Amino acid sequence: MEDKEVLKLVGARIRALRKEKGLSQESLGEKGGFHFSYIGQIERGEKNVSLLNIAKIANALDVNLIQLFAYVNEEIKVTKHEAELNEILTLLRKSNPQKIKLAKNIVKEILNNE
């Protein structure tokens, strides 16, 4: 895989997550501490963004770093179902152990009633 291809894949993934969250480039930039034009350059694969800035973007998108590297292209597509599961995991990771246990019991109850 060529360098430029990696930049374009990560940029496309950031764009997809940004749109999924209903954010403009400007609002994502504000949340992450970047100028909107920098976000646009990243999304187009024009900037070789640092790992620290990738982490800031992930935080601004309220996703984990791994989600930024789940590329969107013809071969690997993140379905709506997978995106919703990832969102649930992100919420659980931010919760305390009691809330995680409660969520686990609720999910078990829902699945047992099918």
N, C-alpha and C positions, 0 to 999 in steps of 0.2 A: 504494500500500500504506500503510495506516495505521500509526502508531507502535506501537500496542498489538499489532497483528498481527505486526510484526517481533519484538517481545519474546516473543510466544507461540511463534513459529516457532523462534527461537534456543533458547528454553527447552525446547521439545519435542525439539530436536536434542541438547541437552545430556543430557536425560533418557534418550533412546535410546542414546547413547554410554555413559552411566553404566551402564545396565542391560546393555548388550552386554559391558561389561568386568566385570560381576558385582559392581559397587560399590553400597553403600547411599549415601543422601544423607550420612549421618554420615561414612562412610569417605572419600567424595569431599571433603567439607568439611575433614576432617583433612589429607588430602594437599595441598589447596590453601590451607590456612590460613584457612578460613571456618567459621562455625557452620552446622550442618546446616539450620537453619531458613532461613538466607540462600540456600542451595542450592535449597531447596524453593520459595522465592519467585521465584527466577530461573527455575526449571523451569515454574512456573505463569504466567510472563510478568508478574509483579507488580513486578519490580525492573528499573529501567533500569541495567543493570550497566556499569561502566566498561570501557574497552578493556584496561586493565591487569589488571583482574579476569578478563576473558575470557581473556587470555593465561595467567593462573595456572590457570584451570579447564582450558584446553587442555593445559597441561603436566601437571596432575594426572591427566587422562584419557589422557595419553601419545598425543595426536593433535596435528596442526598446526592453526593457526587456521582455515584454509580448510575443514577438516572440520566446524567448528562452524557454518559458514554454508551447509552442504549440507542445507537444510531437509528435514524429514520432514513431508510432507502428502500429500494425494491426488494432486497433480500431479507431485511430485518425490519419488521413493522411492529410497533407497540400498539396493541389493540386498545380500544376504549376500556375493555374489561381489565386488562393488565394495568392500565393507567389508574383505574379506580382502586385496584389492589395496592398499587404503589402509594397512592394517596393515603389509604388506610394505614399502611405501614409507617409512613412519615408521621401521621398523627400519633400513632401508638409510641413511636420512638421518643416523642416529646412528652409523653405521659408518665405519671408516677406508677410504681409497681401495683398499687391497689386498683388504679383505673385500668391497667393492662389486664389484670386478673378478672375484673368485672366485664371488660370487653370480650375476653376469651369465653366466659360463661354465657354471655349473651349470644355470641356466635354459635357456640355448641347447642344452645337451646333452639336457635333458629334452624340449624341444620338437622337437628333431631326431629323437628316437627314437619319436615318435608315428606 
